[in-house]
Amino acid sequence: GRGRPAGNAGDDAFVALVARVRALEDAITKLQTDKSCHSQVEPSPTTSAQIIAATGAISRPAAGQSAVAEAPPWPPVLAPVETHSALHWDVVRYVGQNDAQVQTPQAAREAVVQALAHRLRASWPYAQLVCYGSMRTGLSTPTSDIDCAMLNPPPIASMQHAVYFLRSIFEQESWVVGTTALAHAALPILKLQVAPESRRPDLIFQVDVSVSSGPVHYGLIATHVFSGEIGARPPVRALTIVVKDYLASLGLNQTYTGGLCSHAIFLLARAYVVAADGGTDGRAHAADLGQMLPGFFHFYGHHFDPARVTVKWGSDPFALRPPLAAAKGYPPPPLSIEGLDPSSRNVGAKVFAIQACLAAFRRASDLLHSGVPLSRLVAMPQAQIPPGASPQIPPGAS
């Protein structure tokens, strides 16, 4: 088994364990009280053991977690293979074709970033515009946005004001054909549509510019760490690219519509690979993508419960969610995904269409297991998502 972590991590794990045990004791006491008052009514399954027994999911305690405490569902560890499956090579070819399509206009993308940076320096000499995200980690698809961050802005009242100032700067350029300032979003951002070549009106890049109050930006840190993870766990990249394309074909890949953004998809893929591979980097290189891709869809589609489980960074990527509580008149976050820093914002806080995403994962799992080719899976229309799977997005959630 896994031992209790040493030092502060162990103390934190022990405190968390005590809190979970107390919560379980309170739940048992409440069930006993309810049963004594309504003896004719059998309580529904409430513990992980009962739920897992009903669904067939695997459960594994996290490091330092007692077997007495509840444990979240956990995907089975996949054994290395000597001969890769046909689906494995389909995924490899698919990713290769994606990379070729991304590389074709890569020079034009780099030119867009340089042009925006030059225009920014003309107005604010000490400001910098740097690229991060999928364009730098190798997780881009042909439809991916270009993510940029402005560092060292001049003294401005707020990041919201900075976004409006940026719009006033860039919208003067003829090659910027559209601007949208989302200044009051959780992360203020300026969305640009850039046409770098007048001879190619069909070549338009979507650029998202966020603002940092100093020389550091979370996206730059995450890009560096994610690149290291991709090198250590190659299946994460393949899963992320395929799932991004699949959700994009269904309209479920944008945060402002309640879908899963690239950041969230990467963290879900990484969590699955860490769990299915037993947490060791070495075996990831021998993994069969023909097992991992259906396994990803099956686990998240059939066993993952976003109301009970949180996705975490580290060697134990799944943990029970703390008690849910509404805030500021809104319902609890529909999905909990911790980023690199557990104290940072919840990456899944705005995924109000999570049930539609899980329905899409269930469908993908069933289709792949029935032998549907990968190329056909990602091309299937949105109309085939089960009716009613996408919940209404609350006003102001985007």
C-alpha positions as CSV (number, residue, x, y, z in Angstrom):
1,G,0.0,0.0,0.0
2,R,0.9,3.6,-0.1
3,G,2.5,5.1,3.0
4,R,1.5,8.3,4.7
5,P,3.3,11.3,3.2
6,A,6.1,12.8,5.3
7,G,6.3,16.4,6.7
8,N,3.7,19.0,6.1
9,A,2.1,17.0,3.3
10,G,1.5,14.2,5.8
11,D,0.0,16.6,8.4
12,D,-2.4,18.0,5.8
13,A,-3.4,14.4,4.7
14,F,-4.0,13.5,8.3
15,V,-6.1,16.5,8.9
16,A,-8.1,15.9,5.8
17,L,-8.6,12.2,6.8
18,V,-9.9,13.2,10.2
19,A,-12.3,15.6,8.6
20,R,-13.5,12.9,6.2
21,V,-14.0,10.4,9.0
22,R,-16.0,12.9,11.0
23,A,-18.1,13.7,8.0
24,L,-18.7,10.0,7.5
25,E,-19.6,9.5,11.2
26,D,-22.1,12.4,11.0
27,A,-23.6,10.9,7.8
28,I,-24.0,7.5,9.5
29,T,-25.6,9.1,12.6
30,K,-28.0,10.9,10.4
31,L,-28.9,7.8,8.4
32,Q,-29.5,5.8,11.6
33,T,-31.8,8.6,12.9
34,D,-33.7,8.7,9.6
35,K,-34.1,5.0,9.6
36,S,-35.4,4.9,13.2
37,C,-38.0,7.6,12.2
38,H,-38.9,5.9,8.9
39,S,-38.2,2.2,9.5
40,Q,-40.1,1.1,6.4
41,V,-37.9,3.1,4.1
42,E,-34.5,1.7,3.2
43,P,-31.8,4.3,2.8
44,S,-30.2,4.7,-0.6
45,P,-26.5,3.8,-1.0
46,T,-24.4,6.7,0.4
47,T,-20.9,5.3,0.8
48,S,-18.3,4.8,-1.9
49,A,-18.3,1.1,-1.3
50,Q,-22.0,0.8,-1.9
51,I,-22.0,3.0,-5.0
52,I,-18.9,1.2,-6.4
53,A,-20.5,-2.2,-5.8
54,A,-23.5,-1.0,-7.8
55,T,-21.5,0.4,-10.7
56,G,-18.5,-1.9,-10.9
57,A,-16.0,1.0,-10.5
58,I,-12.7,0.4,-8.8
59,S,-11.9,2.3,-5.6
60,R,-8.5,3.0,-4.2
61,P,-7.6,5.0,-1.1
62,A,-5.3,8.0,-1.6
63,A,-1.9,8.2,0.2
64,G,-2.4,8.4,3.9
65,Q,-6.1,7.5,3.6
66,S,-7.5,4.8,5.8
67,A,-9.6,2.1,4.3
68,V,-12.3,3.1,6.8
69,A,-12.7,6.4,5.0
70,E,-14.5,6.7,1.7
71,A,-12.4,6.5,-1.5
72,P,-13.3,7.9,-4.9
73,P,-13.7,5.7,-8.0
74,W,-10.4,4.9,-9.6
75,P,-9.6,3.6,-13.1
76,P,-7.9,0.2,-13.3
77,V,-4.1,0.2,-14.0
78,L,-3.4,-0.7,-17.6
79,A,-0.6,-3.2,-18.1
80,P,2.1,-2.4,-20.7
81,V,1.7,-4.3,-24.0
82,E,4.2,-5.8,-26.4
83,T,2.1,-5.3,-29.5
84,H,0.0,-2.2,-29.9
85,S,-3.6,-2.4,-31.0
86,A,-5.0,-1.2,-34.3
87,L,-6.8,1.7,-32.4
88,H,-3.4,2.7,-31.0
89,W,-2.0,3.3,-34.5
90,D,-5.3,5.1,-35.5
91,V,-4.7,7.5,-32.6
92,V,-1.0,8.0,-33.6
93,R,-2.0,8.7,-37.2
94,Y,-4.7,11.1,-36.1
95,V,-2.3,13.1,-33.9
96,G,0.2,13.1,-36.7
97,Q,-2.4,14.5,-39.1
98,N,-3.4,17.1,-36.5
99,D,0.3,18.2,-36.1
100,A,0.7,18.6,-39.9
101,Q,-2.4,20.8,-40.1
102,V,-1.2,22.9,-37.2
103,Q,2.3,23.3,-38.6
104,T,1.2,24.6,-42.0
105,P,0.1,28.1,-40.8
106,Q,2.5,28.2,-37.9
107,A,4.7,30.9,-39.4
108,A,1.6,33.1,-39.8
109,R,0.7,32.5,-36.1
110,E,4.1,33.5,-34.9
111,A,3.9,36.7,-37.2
112,V,0.6,37.6,-35.5
113,V,2.1,37.4,-32.0
114,Q,5.1,39.5,-33.1
115,A,2.8,42.1,-34.8
116,L,0.7,42.4,-31.6
117,A,3.8,42.6,-29.4
118,H,5.3,45.4,-31.6
119,R,2.0,47.4,-31.5
120,L,1.8,47.0,-27.8
121,R,5.4,48.3,-27.2
122,A,4.7,51.3,-29.4
123,S,2.1,52.4,-26.8
124,W,3.5,50.9,-23.6
125,P,7.3,50.5,-24.0
126,Y,7.8,48.4,-20.8
127,A,4.9,46.0,-21.5
128,Q,5.5,42.6,-22.9
129,L,3.3,40.3,-24.9
130,V,4.2,36.6,-24.6
131,C,2.5,33.5,-25.9
132,Y,1.6,30.5,-23.7
133,G,-0.8,27.6,-23.7
134,S,-1.4,25.0,-26.4
135,M,0.7,26.8,-29.0
136,R,3.7,26.4,-26.7
137,T,3.0,23.0,-25.2
138,G,2.2,21.2,-28.5
139,L,-1.5,20.7,-27.7
140,S,-2.8,22.8,-30.5
141,T,-5.4,21.7,-33.0
142,P,-6.1,23.6,-36.2
143,T,-8.9,25.6,-34.6
144,S,-7.1,26.4,-31.3
145,D,-6.9,30.0,-30.2
146,I,-3.6,31.8,-29.7
147,D,-3.2,32.5,-26.0
148,C,-1.1,35.6,-25.1
149,A,-0.4,37.4,-21.8
150,M,0.5,41.0,-21.3
151,L,3.2,41.4,-18.6
152,N,4.3,44.6,-16.9
153,P,1.4,46.9,-17.8
154,P,1.6,50.6,-16.9
155,P,-0.2,51.6,-13.7
156,I,-3.9,51.2,-14.3
157,A,-6.8,51.1,-11.9
158,S,-7.6,47.5,-12.5
159,M,-7.2,44.6,-15.0
160,Q,-10.6,45.4,-16.3
161,H,-9.5,48.8,-17.3
162,A,-6.4,47.3,-18.9
163,V,-8.5,45.1,-21.1
164,Y,-10.4,48.1,-22.4
165,F,-7.1,50.1,-23.0
166,L,-5.8,47.1,-24.9
167,R,-8.9,47.0,-27.1
168,S,-8.5,50.7,-27.9
169,I,-4.9,50.1,-29.0
170,F,-5.4,47.0,-31.2
171,E,-8.7,47.9,-32.8
172,Q,-6.9,50.7,-34.7
173,E,-5.0,48.2,-36.8
174,S,-6.5,47.2,-40.2
175,W,-5.4,43.6,-39.7
176,V,-7.4,43.3,-36.5
177,V,-10.9,42.6,-37.8
178,G,-12.8,42.0,-34.6
179,T,-12.5,42.7,-30.8
180,T,-14.5,41.5,-27.8
181,A,-13.6,42.7,-24.3
182,L,-14.6,40.3,-21.6
183,A,-13.5,42.6,-18.8
184,H,-15.8,41.3,-16.1
185,A,-15.1,37.6,-16.5
186,A,-13.4,35.7,-13.7
187,L,-10.2,36.2,-15.8
188,P,-10.5,39.4,-17.7
189,I,-9.6,38.8,-21.3
190,L,-9.6,40.5,-24.7
191,K,-10.6,38.4,-27.7
192,L,-9.2,39.4,-31.1
193,Q,-9.8,38.2,-34.6
194,V,-6.7,38.8,-36.7
195,A,-6.3,38.5,-40.5
196,P,-2.6,38.7,-41.1
197,E,-2.8,38.5,-44.9
198,S,-5.1,40.6,-47.0
199,R,-4.7,38.1,-49.8
200,R,-6.2,35.4,-47.5
201,P,-9.5,36.6,-46.1
202,D,-10.2,33.0,-45.0
203,L,-7.1,32.9,-42.8
204,I,-8.3,34.5,-39.5
205,F,-6.7,33.7,-36.1
206,Q,-8.5,33.9,-32.8
207,V,-6.2,35.5,-30.2
208,D,-7.0,35.7,-26.5
209,V,-5.0,38.3,-24.5
210,S,-5.1,38.2,-20.7
211,V,-3.4,40.7,-18.4
212,S,-0.9,40.1,-15.5
213,S,-0.3,42.8,-12.9
214,G,3.4,42.1,-12.9
215,P,6.1,40.0,-14.6
216,V,4.5,36.6,-13.7
217,H,1.5,35.0,-15.2
218,Y,-0.1,31.7,-14.2
219,G,-0.4,30.6,-17.8
220,L,3.4,30.8,-18.3
221,I,4.1,28.7,-15.3
222,A,1.5,26.2,-16.3
223,T,2.9,26.0,-19.8
224,H,6.3,25.1,-18.5
225,V,5.0,22.5,-16.1
226,F,2.6,21.0,-18.7
227,S,5.4,20.7,-21.2
228,G,7.4,18.6,-18.7
229,E,4.4,16.4,-18.0
230,I,3.9,15.8,-21.7
231,G,7.5,14.7,-22.0
232,A,7.2,12.4,-19.0
233,R,3.7,11.0,-19.9
234,P,3.3,11.0,-23.7
235,P,-0.2,9.5,-23.7
236,V,-1.5,12.7,-22.1
237,R,-0.8,14.7,-25.3
238,A,-2.6,12.2,-27.5
239,L,-5.6,12.0,-25.3
240,T,-5.8,15.7,-24.9
241,I,-5.7,16.4,-28.7
242,V,-8.3,13.7,-29.5
243,V,-10.7,14.7,-26.7
244,K,-10.3,18.4,-27.7
245,D,-11.3,17.6,-31.3
246,Y,-14.1,15.4,-30.2
247,L,-15.7,18.0,-27.9
248,A,-15.1,20.7,-30.4
249,S,-17.1,18.8,-33.0
250,L,-20.0,18.8,-30.4
251,G,-19.7,22.4,-29.4
252,L,-18.6,21.4,-25.9
253,N,-15.1,22.9,-25.8
254,Q,-15.6,26.5,-24.8
255,T,-15.7,27.8,-21.2
256,Y,-18.2,30.6,-22.0
257,T,-20.7,28.1,-23.3
258,G,-20.3,25.8,-20.2
259,G,-17.9,23.3,-21.9
260,L,-14.5,21.9,-21.1
261,C,-11.6,24.2,-22.0
262,S,-8.2,22.9,-23.2
263,H,-6.8,23.5,-19.7
264,A,-9.5,21.3,-18.1
265,I,-9.2,18.6,-20.7
266,F,-5.4,18.4,-20.2
267,L,-5.9,18.0,-16.4
268,L,-8.6,15.3,-16.9
269,A,-6.3,13.4,-19.3
270,R,-3.3,13.7,-17.0
271,A,-5.3,12.5,-14.0
272,Y,-6.5,9.5,-15.9
273,V,-3.0,8.6,-17.2
274,V,-1.5,8.9,-13.8
275,A,-4.1,6.7,-12.2
276,A,-4.3,4.1,-15.1
277,D,-0.5,3.9,-15.3
278,G,0.0,3.5,-11.6
279,G,1.8,6.9,-11.2
280,T,5.1,5.8,-12.7
281,D,6.5,7.7,-15.7
282,G,8.4,4.8,-17.2
283,R,5.4,2.6,-18.1
284,A,3.6,5.5,-19.8
285,H,5.9,5.1,-22.8
286,A,4.8,1.5,-23.3
287,A,1.1,2.3,-22.9
288,D,-1.4,1.3,-25.6
289,L,-3.5,4.3,-26.7
290,G,-6.0,1.8,-28.0
291,Q,-6.7,0.9,-24.3
292,M,-6.2,4.4,-22.9
293,L,-8.6,6.3,-25.1
294,P,-11.6,4.0,-24.6
295,G,-10.6,3.8,-20.9
296,F,-10.6,7.6,-20.6
297,F,-14.1,7.8,-22.1
298,H,-15.4,4.9,-20.1
299,F,-14.1,6.1,-16.7
300,Y,-15.3,9.6,-17.0
301,G,-18.5,8.7,-18.8
302,H,-19.6,5.9,-16.6
303,H,-17.9,6.1,-13.2
304,F,-16.8,9.7,-12.6
305,D,-19.2,11.7,-10.5
306,P,-18.4,15.5,-10.5
307,A,-20.6,16.1,-7.5
308,R,-18.5,13.7,-5.3
309,V,-15.0,13.7,-6.8
310,T,-12.4,16.4,-7.4
311,V,-9.5,16.1,-9.8
312,K,-6.2,17.0,-8.3
313,W,-2.6,17.6,-9.3
314,G,-0.1,15.0,-8.0
315,S,0.3,11.3,-7.7
316,D,-3.2,10.8,-6.3
317,P,-5.3,12.6,-8.9
318,F,-8.8,11.8,-7.6
319,A,-10.2,12.7,-4.1
320,L,-13.6,13.1,-2.5
321,R,-15.0,16.5,-2.9
322,P,-15.5,18.5,0.3
323,P,-19.1,19.4,1.2
324,L,-20.7,21.5,-1.5
325,A,-21.9,25.0,-0.6
326,A,-23.5,27.7,-2.7
327,A,-21.9,31.1,-2.9
328,K,-23.3,34.6,-3.8
329,G,-26.6,33.1,-4.7
330,Y,-25.2,30.7,-7.3
331,P,-25.3,26.9,-7.1
332,P,-22.1,25.0,-6.1
333,P,-19.5,24.7,-8.9
334,P,-20.5,21.8,-11.3
335,L,-17.0,20.5,-11.5
336,S,-13.9,20.6,-9.3
337,I,-10.5,20.5,-10.9
338,E,-7.4,21.8,-9.0
339,G,-4.6,23.4,-11.0
340,L,-1.0,23.3,-10.1
341,D,-1.6,25.4,-7.0
342,P,-4.5,23.9,-4.8
343,S,-5.3,27.5,-3.6
344,S,-5.8,28.8,-7.1
345,R,-9.1,29.1,-8.9
346,N,-11.2,26.0,-9.7
347,V,-10.5,25.2,-13.4
348,G,-13.9,23.5,-13.6
349,A,-16.0,26.2,-11.9
350,K,-17.7,27.3,-15.1
351,V,-18.3,23.9,-16.7
352,F,-22.1,24.1,-16.4
353,A,-22.5,21.7,-19.3
354,I,-20.5,18.9,-17.6
355,Q,-23.4,16.5,-17.8
356,A,-23.4,17.0,-21.6
357,C,-19.7,16.3,-21.7
358,L,-20.1,13.2,-19.6
359,A,-22.9,12.0,-21.9
360,A,-20.6,12.6,-24.9
361,F,-17.9,10.5,-23.1
362,R,-20.3,7.7,-22.5
363,R,-21.3,7.7,-26.1
364,A,-17.7,7.8,-27.3
365,S,-16.9,4.8,-25.0
366,D,-19.8,2.8,-26.4
367,L,-19.0,3.6,-30.0
368,L,-15.3,2.8,-29.7
369,H,-16.0,-0.5,-28.0
370,S,-18.4,-1.3,-30.8
371,G,-15.7,-0.8,-33.4
372,V,-16.6,2.6,-34.8
373,P,-13.4,4.2,-36.4
374,L,-11.8,7.1,-34.6
375,S,-12.1,9.3,-37.7
376,R,-15.8,8.8,-37.8
377,L,-16.2,9.4,-34.0
378,V,-14.8,12.9,-34.1
379,A,-16.8,13.8,-37.2
380,M,-20.2,12.8,-35.8
381,P,-22.7,15.8,-35.5
382,Q,-23.9,17.4,-32.3
383,A,-27.4,16.2,-32.9
384,Q,-26.4,12.7,-31.8
385,I,-25.8,13.8,-28.2
386,P,-28.7,12.5,-26.1
387,P,-31.5,15.1,-25.9
388,G,-31.6,17.0,-22.6
389,A,-28.0,16.1,-21.7
390,S,-26.9,19.8,-21.7
391,P,-28.3,21.7,-18.7
392,Q,-29.3,25.3,-18.9
393,I,-26.4,27.6,-18.2
394,P,-27.3,30.0,-15.3
395,P,-27.4,33.7,-16.2
396,G,-24.1,35.4,-15.7
397,A,-22.2,32.1,-15.5
398,S,-20.2,32.8,-18.6
